[in-house]
Amino acid sequence: MKEDQNNIFETADLGTASFLVTKGCKLIQAHRQSGRYSFVFEDKQKCLQLAIAYVNSDYSRFDATLKNLKNLVN
C-alpha cells in the first residue's frame, strides 16, 4: 500500500466501513485475518468525521438492532 500512512483510516467495524463506502469514501484495502476484519480508507480526517456521524445516526442504531436480533435467534 503506497498511501501516506498518516492519511489513512482503518476500522474493524463492518457497520462503520459500510457507512463510509456509502458516503463515498475510497476503500483502499480490505481483508480478514484470524476472524477480524480490517478496512482501510484514504482521507483520515473525512473518515473520522463520518465515523462520528455514523455513531450518531439511525444507521448505527439499525446495525445494533440487527446484531441483537441475530443474537436472539442464535
Helices and strands as residue ranges (DSSP letters): G 5-7, E 8-11, H 14-22, E 27-33, E 36-42, H 44-55, H 58-73
